[in-house]
Amino acid sequence: MARLSGHNDSFKPYVDHRRRPLGGRRPLAAGTLNRNIAVARRILNLAARLWRDEGSNLTWLAQAPLIQLDRSGSARKPYPIDWCEQRLLFGELARHLQRMALFAVNTG
């Protein structure tokens, strides 16, 4: 049986790599990195709490490591969308969602 392991610093090489622009690729935003790391954190929590070995009924991990997300506040600032962006948005929405989106766009 394979054992999972990880800790907060396990993700540092991944985060450092994805924050660098490489070959025309833009670096990932903090929110995107947090969502990606949250998937791994969820898997570690399931391995510690829910998933069990068939024969022994022991969980895969004795305890899930504490994985903290980046709270640096480097999220993009909100901004009002312009008419071109609004037309693009409404063109992608299903008909029944366009009225709701029109209300949201006009009320903030």
Backbone as XML, in Angstrom:
<?xml version="1.0"?>
<chain id="A" units="angstrom">
  <residue number="1" name="MET">
    <atom name="N" x="0.844" y="-1.170" z="0.000"/>
    <atom name="CA" x="0.000" y="0.000" z="0.000"/>
    <atom name="C" x="0.895" y="1.241" z="0.000"/>
  </residue>
  <residue number="2" name="ALA">
    <atom name="N" x="0.576" y="2.187" z="-0.840"/>
    <atom name="CA" x="1.336" y="3.442" z="-0.911"/>
    <atom name="C" x="0.817" y="4.414" z="0.138"/>
  </residue>
  <residue number="3" name="ARG">
    <atom name="N" x="1.728" y="5.149" z="0.723"/>
    <atom name="CA" x="1.366" y="6.157" z="1.722"/>
    <atom name="C" x="1.508" y="7.546" z="1.107"/>
  </residue>
  <residue number="4" name="LEU">
    <atom name="N" x="0.524" y="8.395" z="1.347"/>
    <atom name="CA" x="0.581" y="9.778" z="0.885"/>
    <atom name="C" x="1.252" y="10.628" z="1.948"/>
  </residue>
  <residue number="5" name="SER">
    <atom name="N" x="1.955" y="11.639" z="1.504"/>
    <atom name="CA" x="2.523" y="12.577" z="2.463"/>
    <atom name="C" x="2.573" y="13.941" z="1.812"/>
  </residue>
  <residue number="6" name="GLY">
    <atom name="N" x="2.739" y="14.937" z="2.608"/>
    <atom name="CA" x="2.833" y="16.292" z="2.098"/>
    <atom name="C" x="2.797" y="17.268" z="3.255"/>
  </residue>
  <residue number="7" name="HIS">
    <atom name="N" x="3.265" y="18.442" z="2.991"/>
    <atom name="CA" x="3.206" y="19.509" z="3.975"/>
    <atom name="C" x="3.211" y="20.823" z="3.215"/>
  </residue>
  <residue number="8" name="ASN">
    <atom name="N" x="3.126" y="21.908" z="3.931"/>
    <atom name="CA" x="2.996" y="23.216" z="3.309"/>
    <atom name="C" x="4.117" y="23.503" z="2.303"/>
  </residue>
  <residue number="9" name="ASP">
    <atom name="N" x="5.340" y="23.149" z="2.637"/>
    <atom name="CA" x="6.479" y="23.427" z="1.758"/>
    <atom name="C" x="6.549" y="22.478" z="0.556"/>
  </residue>
  <residue number="10" name="SER">
    <atom name="N" x="5.760" y="21.412" z="0.563"/>
    <atom name="CA" x="5.758" y="20.485" z="-0.573"/>
    <atom name="C" x="5.284" y="21.164" z="-1.847"/>
  </residue>
  <residue number="11" name="PHE">
    <atom name="N" x="4.471" y="22.186" z="-1.707"/>
    <atom name="CA" x="3.902" y="22.866" z="-2.866"/>
    <atom name="C" x="4.736" y="24.046" z="-3.337"/>
  </residue>
  <residue number="12" name="LYS">
    <atom name="N" x="5.802" y="24.386" z="-2.614"/>
    <atom name="CA" x="6.607" y="25.555" z="-2.971"/>
    <atom name="C" x="7.222" y="25.453" z="-4.363"/>
  </residue>
  <residue number="13" name="PRO">
    <atom name="N" x="7.821" y="24.331" z="-4.774"/>
    <atom name="CA" x="8.353" y="24.263" z="-6.139"/>
    <atom name="C" x="7.273" y="24.456" z="-7.201"/>
  </residue>
  <residue number="14" name="TYR">
    <atom name="N" x="6.102" y="23.888" z="-6.975"/>
    <atom name="CA" x="4.996" y="24.062" z="-7.920"/>
    <atom name="C" x="4.572" y="25.531" z="-8.001"/>
  </residue>
  <residue number="15" name="VAL">
    <atom name="N" x="4.395" y="26.157" z="-6.854"/>
    <atom name="CA" x="3.975" y="27.561" z="-6.819"/>
    <atom name="C" x="5.026" y="28.446" z="-7.471"/>
  </residue>
  <residue number="16" name="ASP">
    <atom name="N" x="6.289" y="28.226" z="-7.150"/>
    <atom name="CA" x="7.357" y="29.038" z="-7.746"/>
    <atom name="C" x="7.392" y="28.872" z="-9.268"/>
  </residue>
  <residue number="17" name="HIS">
    <atom name="N" x="7.226" y="27.650" z="-9.734"/>
    <atom name="CA" x="7.249" y="27.383" z="-11.178"/>
    <atom name="C" x="6.065" y="28.056" z="-11.878"/>
  </residue>
  <residue number="18" name="ARG">
    <atom name="N" x="4.883" y="27.975" z="-11.289"/>
    <atom name="CA" x="3.689" y="28.521" z="-11.945"/>
    <atom name="C" x="3.585" y="30.038" z="-11.817"/>
  </residue>
  <residue number="19" name="ARG">
    <atom name="N" x="4.369" y="30.643" z="-10.941"/>
    <atom name="CA" x="4.363" y="32.108" z="-10.829"/>
    <atom name="C" x="5.332" y="32.766" z="-11.811"/>
  </residue>
  <residue number="20" name="ARG">
    <atom name="N" x="6.155" y="31.955" z="-12.495"/>
    <atom name="CA" x="7.104" y="32.496" z="-13.485"/>
    <atom name="C" x="6.493" y="32.417" z="-14.869"/>
  </residue>
  <residue number="21" name="PRO">
    <atom name="N" x="6.581" y="33.506" z="-15.628"/>
    <atom name="CA" x="6.127" y="33.411" z="-17.025"/>
    <atom name="C" x="7.148" y="32.625" z="-17.838"/>
  </residue>
  <residue number="22" name="LEU">
    <atom name="N" x="6.697" y="31.632" z="-18.574"/>
    <atom name="CA" x="7.589" y="30.798" z="-19.372"/>
    <atom name="C" x="7.022" y="30.634" z="-20.774"/>
  </residue>
  <residue number="23" name="GLY">
    <atom name="N" x="7.822" y="30.914" z="-21.762"/>
    <atom name="CA" x="7.457" y="30.644" z="-23.151"/>
    <atom name="C" x="6.099" y="31.170" z="-23.571"/>
  </residue>
  <residue number="24" name="GLY">
    <atom name="N" x="5.784" y="32.385" z="-23.238"/>
    <atom name="CA" x="4.508" y="32.958" z="-23.617"/>
    <atom name="C" x="3.370" y="32.634" z="-22.665"/>
  </residue>
  <residue number="25" name="ARG">
    <atom name="N" x="3.608" y="31.770" z="-21.703"/>
    <atom name="CA" x="2.587" y="31.427" z="-20.720"/>
    <atom name="C" x="2.578" y="32.465" z="-19.610"/>
  </residue>
  <residue number="26" name="ARG">
    <atom name="N" x="1.412" y="32.953" z="-19.274"/>
    <atom name="CA" x="1.306" y="33.917" z="-18.178"/>
    <atom name="C" x="1.407" y="33.199" z="-16.839"/>
  </residue>
  <residue number="27" name="PRO">
    <atom name="N" x="1.940" y="33.867" z="-15.830"/>
    <atom name="CA" x="1.959" y="33.244" z="-14.503"/>
    <atom name="C" x="0.534" y="33.123" z="-13.961"/>
  </residue>
  <residue number="28" name="LEU">
    <atom name="N" x="0.305" y="32.108" z="-13.149"/>
    <atom name="CA" x="-1.023" y="31.911" z="-12.577"/>
    <atom name="C" x="-1.290" y="32.939" z="-11.485"/>
  </residue>
  <residue number="29" name="ALA">
    <atom name="N" x="-2.522" y="33.362" z="-11.386"/>
    <atom name="CA" x="-2.938" y="34.275" z="-10.331"/>
    <atom name="C" x="-2.993" y="33.519" z="-9.005"/>
  </residue>
  <residue number="30" name="ALA">
    <atom name="N" x="-2.955" y="34.260" z="-7.911"/>
    <atom name="CA" x="-2.973" y="33.648" z="-6.582"/>
    <atom name="C" x="-4.232" y="32.808" z="-6.372"/>
  </residue>
  <residue number="31" name="GLY">
    <atom name="N" x="-5.368" y="33.295" z="-6.863"/>
    <atom name="CA" x="-6.618" y="32.544" z="-6.703"/>
    <atom name="C" x="-6.590" y="31.215" z="-7.429"/>
  </residue>
  <residue number="32" name="THR">
    <atom name="N" x="-6.007" y="31.189" z="-8.622"/>
    <atom name="CA" x="-5.906" y="29.944" z="-9.380"/>
    <atom name="C" x="-4.979" y="28.962" z="-8.666"/>
  </residue>
  <residue number="33" name="LEU">
    <atom name="N" x="-3.856" y="29.461" z="-8.178"/>
    <atom name="CA" x="-2.942" y="28.593" z="-7.423"/>
    <atom name="C" x="-3.633" y="28.049" z="-6.178"/>
  </residue>
  <residue number="34" name="ASN">
    <atom name="N" x="-4.383" y="28.892" z="-5.484"/>
    <atom name="CA" x="-5.092" y="28.442" z="-4.286"/>
    <atom name="C" x="-6.099" y="27.345" z="-4.619"/>
  </residue>
  <residue number="35" name="ARG">
    <atom name="N" x="-6.825" y="27.501" z="-5.717"/>
    <atom name="CA" x="-7.787" y="26.463" z="-6.097"/>
    <atom name="C" x="-7.078" y="25.161" z="-6.431"/>
  </residue>
  <residue number="36" name="ASN">
    <atom name="N" x="-5.944" y="25.230" z="-7.110"/>
    <atom name="CA" x="-5.192" y="24.020" z="-7.446"/>
    <atom name="C" x="-4.676" y="23.329" z="-6.184"/>
  </residue>
  <residue number="37" name="ILE">
    <atom name="N" x="-4.140" y="24.096" z="-5.256"/>
    <atom name="CA" x="-3.615" y="23.519" z="-4.015"/>
    <atom name="C" x="-4.760" y="22.994" z="-3.152"/>
  </residue>
  <residue number="38" name="ALA">
    <atom name="N" x="-5.925" y="23.637" z="-3.220"/>
    <atom name="CA" x="-7.082" y="23.171" z="-2.449"/>
    <atom name="C" x="-7.503" y="21.767" z="-2.873"/>
  </residue>
  <residue number="39" name="VAL">
    <atom name="N" x="-7.316" y="21.421" z="-4.136"/>
    <atom name="CA" x="-7.632" y="20.059" z="-4.601"/>
    <atom name="C" x="-6.721" y="19.055" z="-3.898"/>
  </residue>
  <residue number="40" name="ALA">
    <atom name="N" x="-5.425" y="19.350" z="-3.846"/>
    <atom name="CA" x="-4.485" y="18.446" z="-3.163"/>
    <atom name="C" x="-4.795" y="18.380" z="-1.671"/>
  </residue>
  <residue number="41" name="ARG">
    <atom name="N" x="-5.159" y="19.517" z="-1.086"/>
    <atom name="CA" x="-5.504" y="19.542" z="0.339"/>
    <atom name="C" x="-6.726" y="18.672" z="0.599"/>
  </residue>
  <residue number="42" name="ARG">
    <atom name="N" x="-7.700" y="18.727" z="-0.292"/>
    <atom name="CA" x="-8.907" y="17.915" z="-0.152"/>
    <atom name="C" x="-8.566" y="16.422" z="-0.219"/>
  </residue>
  <residue number="43" name="ILE">
    <atom name="N" x="-7.696" y="16.047" z="-1.140"/>
    <atom name="CA" x="-7.293" y="14.649" z="-1.271"/>
    <atom name="C" x="-6.587" y="14.173" z="-0.004"/>
  </residue>
  <residue number="44" name="LEU">
    <atom name="N" x="-5.702" y="14.995" z="0.542"/>
    <atom name="CA" x="-5.012" y="14.625" z="1.781"/>
    <atom name="C" x="-5.997" y="14.482" z="2.939"/>
  </residue>
  <residue number="45" name="ASN">
    <atom name="N" x="-6.992" y="15.360" z="3.012"/>
    <atom name="CA" x="-8.000" y="15.251" z="4.065"/>
    <atom name="C" x="-8.835" y="13.985" z="3.910"/>
  </residue>
  <residue number="46" name="LEU">
    <atom name="N" x="-9.197" y="13.635" z="2.683"/>
    <atom name="CA" x="-9.933" y="12.389" z="2.466"/>
    <atom name="C" x="-9.083" y="11.182" z="2.836"/>
  </residue>
  <residue number="47" name="ALA">
    <atom name="N" x="-7.806" y="11.236" z="2.512"/>
    <atom name="CA" x="-6.906" y="10.117" z="2.837"/>
    <atom name="C" x="-6.761" y="9.942" z="4.339"/>
  </residue>
  <residue number="48" name="ALA">
    <atom name="N" x="-6.879" y="11.018" z="5.086"/>
    <atom name="CA" x="-6.736" y="10.934" z="6.534"/>
    <atom name="C" x="-8.047" y="10.611" z="7.243"/>
  </residue>
  <residue number="49" name="ARG">
    <atom name="N" x="-9.166" y="10.918" z="6.627"/>
    <atom name="CA" x="-10.435" y="10.786" z="7.340"/>
    <atom name="C" x="-11.390" y="9.737" z="6.773"/>
  </residue>
  <residue number="50" name="LEU">
    <atom name="N" x="-11.382" y="9.553" z="5.459"/>
    <atom name="CA" x="-12.422" y="8.730" z="4.852"/>
    <atom name="C" x="-11.887" y="7.462" z="4.191"/>
  </residue>
  <residue number="51" name="TRP">
    <atom name="N" x="-10.886" y="7.587" z="3.372"/>
    <atom name="CA" x="-10.399" y="6.444" z="2.595"/>
    <atom name="C" x="-9.665" y="5.467" z="3.511"/>
  </residue>
  <residue number="52" name="ARG">
    <atom name="N" x="-9.994" y="4.200" z="3.388"/>
    <atom name="CA" x="-9.424" y="3.181" z="4.284"/>
    <atom name="C" x="-8.896" y="2.005" z="3.499"/>
  </residue>
  <residue number="53" name="ASP">
    <atom name="N" x="-7.910" y="1.323" z="4.091"/>
    <atom name="CA" x="-7.414" y="0.084" z="3.516"/>
    <atom name="C" x="-8.472" y="-0.996" z="3.683"/>
  </residue>
  <residue number="54" name="GLU">
    <atom name="N" x="-8.555" y="-1.874" z="2.698"/>
    <atom name="CA" x="-9.590" y="-2.909" z="2.734"/>
    <atom name="C" x="-9.385" y="-3.905" z="3.872"/>
  </residue>
  <residue number="55" name="GLY">
    <atom name="N" x="-8.160" y="-4.365" z="4.051"/>
    <atom name="CA" x="-7.922" y="-5.411" z="5.043"/>
    <atom name="C" x="-7.899" y="-4.923" z="6.480"/>
  </residue>
  <residue number="56" name="SER">
    <atom name="N" x="-7.300" y="-3.763" z="6.734"/>
    <atom name="CA" x="-7.092" y="-3.339" z="8.112"/>
    <atom name="C" x="-8.076" y="-2.280" z="8.588"/>
  </residue>
  <residue number="57" name="ASN">
    <atom name="N" x="-8.789" y="-1.650" z="7.676"/>
    <atom name="CA" x="-9.730" y="-0.584" z="8.004"/>
    <atom name="C" x="-9.044" y="0.662" z="8.579"/>
  </residue>
  <residue number="58" name="LEU">
    <atom name="N" x="-7.731" y="0.786" z="8.361"/>
    <atom name="CA" x="-7.001" y="1.987" z="8.776"/>
    <atom name="C" x="-7.060" y="3.025" z="7.667"/>
  </residue>
  <residue number="59" name="THR">
    <atom name="N" x="-7.061" y="4.303" z="8.049"/>
    <atom name="CA" x="-7.040" y="5.351" z="7.032"/>
    <atom name="C" x="-5.668" y="5.391" z="6.382"/>
  </residue>
  <residue number="60" name="TRP">
    <atom name="N" x="-5.606" y="5.966" z="5.190"/>
    <atom name="CA" x="-4.349" y="6.021" z="4.447"/>
    <atom name="C" x="-3.324" y="6.901" z="5.141"/>
  </residue>
  <residue number="61" name="LEU">
    <atom name="N" x="-3.775" y="7.945" z="5.815"/>
    <atom name="CA" x="-2.889" y="8.823" z="6.575"/>
    <atom name="C" x="-3.372" y="8.866" z="8.014"/>
  </residue>
  <residue number="62" name="ALA">
    <atom name="N" x="-2.429" y="8.927" z="8.953"/>
    <atom name="CA" x="-2.821" y="9.049" z="10.349"/>
    <atom name="C" x="-3.479" y="10.401" z="10.597"/>
  </residue>
  <residue number="63" name="GLN">
    <atom name="N" x="-2.977" y="11.412" z="9.927"/>
    <atom name="CA" x="-3.547" y="12.747" z="10.065"/>
    <atom name="C" x="-3.168" y="13.566" z="8.841"/>
  </residue>
  <residue number="64" name="ALA">
    <atom name="N" x="-4.077" y="14.438" z="8.435"/>
    <atom name="CA" x="-3.814" y="15.275" z="7.262"/>
    <atom name="C" x="-2.909" y="16.429" z="7.659"/>
  </residue>
  <residue number="65" name="PRO">
    <atom name="N" x="-1.915" y="16.737" z="6.830"/>
    <atom name="CA" x="-1.060" y="17.883" z="7.136"/>
    <atom name="C" x="-1.820" y="19.188" z="6.934"/>
  </residue>
  <residue number="66" name="LEU">
    <atom name="N" x="-1.415" y="20.206" z="7.646"/>
    <atom name="CA" x="-2.020" y="21.525" z="7.504"/>
    <atom name="C" x="-1.426" y="22.188" z="6.265"/>
  </residue>
  <residue number="67" name="ILE">
    <atom name="N" x="-2.247" y="22.434" z="5.284"/>
    <atom name="CA" x="-1.823" y="23.100" z="4.054"/>
    <atom name="C" x="-2.508" y="24.460" z="4.030"/>
  </residue>
  <residue number="68" name="GLN">
    <atom name="N" x="-1.740" y="25.515" z="4.125"/>
    <atom name="CA" x="-2.296" y="26.861" z="4.133"/>
    <atom name="C" x="-2.283" y="27.436" z="2.729"/>
  </residue>
  <residue number="69" name="LEU">
    <atom name="N" x="-3.347" y="28.162" z="2.410"/>
    <atom name="CA" x="-3.442" y="28.818" z="1.119"/>
    <atom name="C" x="-2.848" y="30.218" z="1.214"/>
  </residue>
  <residue number="70" name="ASP">
    <atom name="N" x="-2.497" y="30.769" z="0.071"/>
    <atom name="CA" x="-1.907" y="32.103" z="0.000"/>
    <atom name="C" x="-2.978" y="33.152" z="0.286"/>
  </residue>
  <residue number="71" name="ARG">
    <atom name="N" x="-2.769" y="33.956" z="1.276"/>
    <atom name="CA" x="-3.709" y="35.021" z="1.630"/>
    <atom name="C" x="-3.062" y="36.387" z="1.454"/>
  </residue>
  <residue number="72" name="SER">
    <atom name="N" x="-2.220" y="36.505" z="0.445"/>
    <atom name="CA" x="-1.458" y="37.735" z="0.257"/>
    <atom name="C" x="-2.307" y="38.891" z="-0.245"/>
  </residue>
  <residue number="73" name="GLY">
    <atom name="N" x="-3.512" y="38.618" z="-0.694"/>
    <atom name="CA" x="-4.371" y="39.689" z="-1.170"/>
    <atom name="C" x="-3.968" y="40.223" z="-2.527"/>
  </residue>
  <residue number="74" name="SER">
    <atom name="N" x="-3.328" y="39.382" z="-3.328"/>
    <atom name="CA" x="-2.880" y="39.838" z="-4.639"/>
    <atom name="C" x="-3.931" y="39.561" z="-5.713"/>
  </residue>
  <residue number="75" name="ALA">
    <atom name="N" x="-5.190" y="39.494" z="-5.305"/>
    <atom name="CA" x="-6.263" y="39.247" z="-6.265"/>
    <atom name="C" x="-6.453" y="40.479" z="-7.148"/>
  </residue>
  <residue number="76" name="ARG">
    <atom name="N" x="-6.951" y="40.212" z="-8.344"/>
    <atom name="CA" x="-7.229" y="41.327" z="-9.247"/>
    <atom name="C" x="-8.303" y="42.225" z="-8.667"/>
  </residue>
  <residue number="77" name="LYS">
    <atom name="N" x="-8.183" y="43.498" z="-8.924"/>
    <atom name="CA" x="-9.167" y="44.460" z="-8.457"/>
    <atom name="C" x="-10.412" y="44.365" z="-9.345"/>
  </residue>
  <residue number="78" name="PRO">
    <atom name="N" x="-11.601" y="44.466" z="-8.728"/>
    <atom name="CA" x="-12.815" y="44.449" z="-9.543"/>
    <atom name="C" x="-12.920" y="45.724" z="-10.374"/>
  </residue>
  <residue number="79" name="TYR">
    <atom name="N" x="-13.557" y="45.625" z="-11.510"/>
    <atom name="CA" x="-13.737" y="46.794" z="-12.365"/>
    <atom name="C" x="-15.051" y="46.641" z="-13.116"/>
  </residue>
  <residue number="80" name="PRO">
    <atom name="N" x="-15.663" y="47.753" z="-13.487"/>
    <atom name="CA" x="-16.898" y="47.645" z="-14.277"/>
    <atom name="C" x="-16.569" y="47.185" z="-15.692"/>
  </residue>
  <residue number="81" name="ILE">
    <atom name="N" x="-17.404" y="46.319" z="-16.229"/>
    <atom name="CA" x="-17.152" y="45.840" z="-17.585"/>
    <atom name="C" x="-17.638" y="46.887" z="-18.588"/>
  </residue>
  <residue number="82" name="ASP">
    <atom name="N" x="-16.990" y="46.954" z="-19.728"/>
    <atom name="CA" x="-17.402" y="47.915" z="-20.754"/>
    <atom name="C" x="-18.475" y="47.275" z="-21.637"/>
  </residue>
  <residue number="83" name="TRP">
    <atom name="N" x="-18.995" y="48.046" z="-22.591"/>
    <atom name="CA" x="-20.089" y="47.583" z="-23.439"/>
    <atom name="C" x="-19.685" y="46.368" z="-24.261"/>
  </residue>
  <residue number="84" name="CYS">
    <atom name="N" x="-18.463" y="46.350" z="-24.755"/>
    <atom name="CA" x="-18.003" y="45.219" z="-25.562"/>
    <atom name="C" x="-17.964" y="43.938" z="-24.724"/>
  </residue>
  <residue number="85" name="GLU">
    <atom name="N" x="-17.437" y="44.027" z="-23.504"/>
    <atom name="CA" x="-17.396" y="42.866" z="-22.608"/>
    <atom name="C" x="-18.806" y="42.416" z="-22.234"/>
  </residue>
  <residue number="86" name="GLN">
    <atom name="N" x="-19.701" y="43.390" z="-22.044"/>
    <atom name="CA" x="-21.077" y="43.046" z="-21.699"/>
    <atom name="C" x="-21.751" y="42.296" z="-22.844"/>
  </residue>
  <residue number="87" name="ARG">
    <atom name="N" x="-21.568" y="42.745" z="-24.084"/>
    <atom name="CA" x="-22.140" y="42.046" z="-25.230"/>
    <atom name="C" x="-21.580" y="40.623" z="-25.336"/>
  </residue>
  <residue number="88" name="LEU">
    <atom name="N" x="-20.280" y="40.487" z="-25.096"/>
    <atom name="CA" x="-19.651" y="39.169" z="-25.137"/>
    <atom name="C" x="-20.230" y="38.257" z="-24.055"/>
  </residue>
  <residue number="89" name="LEU">
    <atom name="N" x="-20.377" y="38.787" z="-22.846"/>
    <atom name="CA" x="-20.937" y="38.016" z="-21.733"/>
    <atom name="C" x="-22.348" y="37.551" z="-22.043"/>
  </residue>
  <residue number="90" name="PHE">
    <atom name="N" x="-23.208" y="38.466" z="-22.469"/>
    <atom name="CA" x="-24.589" y="38.096" z="-22.738"/>
    <atom name="C" x="-24.709" y="37.148" z="-23.924"/>
  </residue>
  <residue number="91" name="GLY">
    <atom name="N" x="-23.795" y="37.239" z="-24.869"/>
    <atom name="CA" x="-23.806" y="36.315" z="-26.000"/>
    <atom name="C" x="-23.484" y="34.885" z="-25.598"/>
  </residue>
  <residue number="92" name="GLU">
    <atom name="N" x="-22.757" y="34.704" z="-24.508"/>
    <atom name="CA" x="-22.381" y="33.368" z="-24.032"/>
    <atom name="C" x="-23.398" y="32.765" z="-23.076"/>
  </residue>
  <residue number="93" name="LEU">
    <atom name="N" x="-24.285" y="33.597" z="-22.517"/>
    <atom name="CA" x="-25.239" y="33.117" z="-21.520"/>
    <atom name="C" x="-26.472" y="32.510" z="-22.175"/>
  </residue>
  <residue number="94" name="ALA">
    <atom name="N" x="-27.059" y="31.539" z="-21.489"/>
    <atom name="CA" x="-28.342" y="30.993" z="-21.911"/>
    <atom name="C" x="-29.398" y="32.085" z="-21.754"/>
  </residue>
  <residue number="95" name="ARG">
    <atom name="N" x="-30.454" y="32.004" z="-22.553"/>
    <atom name="CA" x="-31.496" y="33.039" z="-22.584"/>
    <atom name="C" x="-32.065" y="33.314" z="-21.188"/>
  </residue>
  <residue number="96" name="HIS">
    <atom name="N" x="-32.315" y="32.241" z="-20.416"/>
    <atom name="CA" x="-32.950" y="32.414" z="-19.104"/>
    <atom name="C" x="-32.020" y="33.067" z="-18.082"/>
  </residue>
  <residue number="97" name="LEU">
    <atom name="N" x="-30.713" y="33.139" z="-18.352"/>
    <atom name="CA" x="-29.778" y="33.782" z="-17.426"/>
    <atom name="C" x="-29.466" y="35.227" z="-17.800"/>
  </residue>
  <residue number="98" name="GLN">
    <atom name="N" x="-29.865" y="35.652" z="-18.978"/>
    <atom name="CA" x="-29.518" y="36.997" z="-19.429"/>
    <atom name="C" x="-30.184" y="38.078" z="-18.592"/>
  </residue>
  <residue number="99" name="ARG">
    <atom name="N" x="-31.446" y="37.907" z="-18.179"/>
    <atom name="CA" x="-32.111" y="38.921" z="-17.346"/>
    <atom name="C" x="-31.437" y="39.038" z="-15.989"/>
  </residue>
  <residue number="100" name="MET">
    <atom name="N" x="-31.071" y="37.909" z="-15.407"/>
    <atom name="CA" x="-30.386" y="37.926" z="-14.117"/>
    <atom name="C" x="-29.041" y="38.640" z="-14.245"/>
  </residue>
  <residue number="101" name="ALA">
    <atom name="N" x="-28.313" y="38.349" z="-15.316"/>
    <atom name="CA" x="-27.019" y="38.985" z="-15.535"/>
    <atom name="C" x="-27.178" y="40.476" z="-15.806"/>
  </residue>
  <residue number="102" name="LEU">
    <atom name="N" x="-28.233" y="40.869" z="-16.522"/>
    <atom name="CA" x="-28.487" y="42.287" z="-16.784"/>
    <atom name="C" x="-28.723" y="43.018" z="-15.469"/>
  </residue>
  <residue number="103" name="PHE">
    <atom name="N" x="-29.471" y="42.395" z="-14.567"/>
    <atom name="CA" x="-29.694" y="42.993" z="-13.249"/>
    <atom name="C" x="-28.373" y="43.108" z="-12.490"/>
  </residue>
  <residue number="104" name="ALA">
    <atom name="N" x="-27.565" y="42.050" z="-12.490"/>
    <atom name="CA" x="-26.294" y="42.064" z="-11.767"/>
    <atom name="C" x="-25.332" y="43.116" z="-12.333"/>
  </residue>
  <residue number="105" name="VAL">
    <atom name="N" x="-25.292" y="43.246" z="-13.652"/>
    <atom name="CA" x="-24.405" y="44.213" z="-14.284"/>
    <atom name="C" x="-24.808" y="45.648" z="-13.928"/>
  </residue>
  <residue number="106" name="ASN">
    <atom name="N" x="-26.102" y="45.891" z="-13.828"/>
    <atom name="CA" x="-26.589" y="47.238" z="-13.563"/>
    <atom name="C" x="-26.668" y="47.612" z="-12.092"/>
  </residue>
  <residue number="107" name="THR">
    <atom name="N" x="-26.574" y="46.624" z="-11.207"/>
    <atom name="CA" x="-26.652" y="46.925" z="-9.778"/>
    <atom name="C" x="-25.324" y="46.700" z="-9.061"/>
  </residue>
  <residue number="108" name="GLY">
    <atom name="N" x="-24.379" y="46.058" z="-9.722"/>
    <atom name="CA" x="-23.091" y="45.815" z="-9.086"/>
    <atom name="C" x="-23.149" y="44.629" z="-8.210"/>
  </residue>
</chain>
